Structure formats: C-alpha cells, structure tokens
Amino acid sequence: MNCKIIIGSIILAFLLGSTSAFCQQHTVSYDLSKLLSAHQLSISNREAAVLPNHEKNGIMLSANDDDGVALINDVTFSDGIIELDIRGKDVYQKSFLGVAFHAEDAKTLDAVYFRPFNFLTTDSVRHIHMVQYISHPQFPWFVLRDKFNAQYEKAITSPPDPNQWFHIRIEIKYPQVTAFINGQKTPCLSIKQLSDRKSGKLGLWVGDSSDGAFANLKVTFF
C-alpha cells in the first residue's frame, strides 16, 4: 500500500481513534461517533446518529427504502481485516447490515452483510440465507441466488441473538473474502470476489428498509 495513504489514515486515526502502525501493516481503531461528529462519513440514503448514552461509542443508521451506506472519508482499503460490532433486529425483511469495501461510491461496491431475522428461523430455505456477499452493480443478491444458489450466502453455525450485538471479522486478501462471527474459528462465509476492484473506499452498509447499529470498528491494513 502507498505510504502516503497509510500516513493519511494514521493522522486521521490519531485525531479520531487510536492506531498501532507500520508502513507495511498497521491497525487503526475508528471511533464511529467521533467520525460522524467530525463529518468524516459520507452518508448516502440514510440519516446517522450517535447511539443513545454513547453506547459503545457507535452510530445508528436509519431505515429507508433501498440500500444505504456510510463511507469513511480519506480511507482507502485494499487487503486486510475489518472488525466491528453490529446490531440488527429480528424483524422479517427489515434487517440487513454489514460492511462495504472496495467501493467506488454508494452504488459500486462489494459487501458482506447479515440477515439477523433469519438467525433463529426453522425454515430450511431461510436458514441458509443468514450471511451474504454481494458485488454491486453487477451481482446483487437476487442475481447471485438465481445463478449461484447457496454459493455466496450461507447459514451460520450457532447464530447469535438477532436482537443483540455481535462481533464480525472479515478478512480480505484479494480475491479471497472470509467472514467470522463472535470469535468462531470456522468461517461463516468464504468466497472469491466477483469484481475486479482490488481497493477502494470502506464503510458501513444497510439494505432495503433496514436500520442498523455499528461500533468498535478496527481495521488492519496489509
């Protein structure tokens, strides 16, 4: 990664979070509530607010029709590890939330997201639709389900409470994307990216009619 990009990320992190850094590999912790207050998030099709009582120093993205995204300004992500806590809800078709990466803008991005309303389902079809990879605009979820059924969305072993916080870890080494939850050693999703984008913007993603809470974002850049 270009060291100028790394230095910019380090300066931003010292202002808004904390960092342990090297030019080859470094980790940055982002305080999302401070990023929001400092106007360091580019938010599309959503409203954002600091969580009540500064819970986890995180933010909430509101619900709206269509997808929404909050991209971090002045941060470029290629390969690395993205970790954060997220919270959705157990309301059918109203809780899609996760992470966008290698984004050009709000409409051109890759993402890994979760469907908490499917975490406790006994329906055999919904059961395998708990975690999803997408690559917009060419490969939204419905195209992937139609052409590559069960390849880019999976069930989760021992899924968490759909109404509570859970921790996600997404490891990206182009083209490999591997996702884990709550410290589990077995991935809940492991796929190869469908886009040819090897770097881009990084941010928070919510799907159609969904809100979501996000906190404790930590990124390791390779």
Secondary structure, DSSP 8 states (H G I E B T S, - for coil): --HHHHHHHHHHHHHHEEEE--SSSEEEEE-HHHHHHTT-EEEESS-EEE-GGGGGG-EEE---SS-EEEEETT--B-SEEEEEEEE--S-TTS--EEEEEEESSSSSEEEEEE-GGGTT---HHHHT-SEEEEEETTB-HHHHHHHSTTTSEE--SS---TTS-EEEEEEEETTEEEEEETT-SS-SEEEE-SS----BEEEEEE-TT--EEEEEEEEEE-
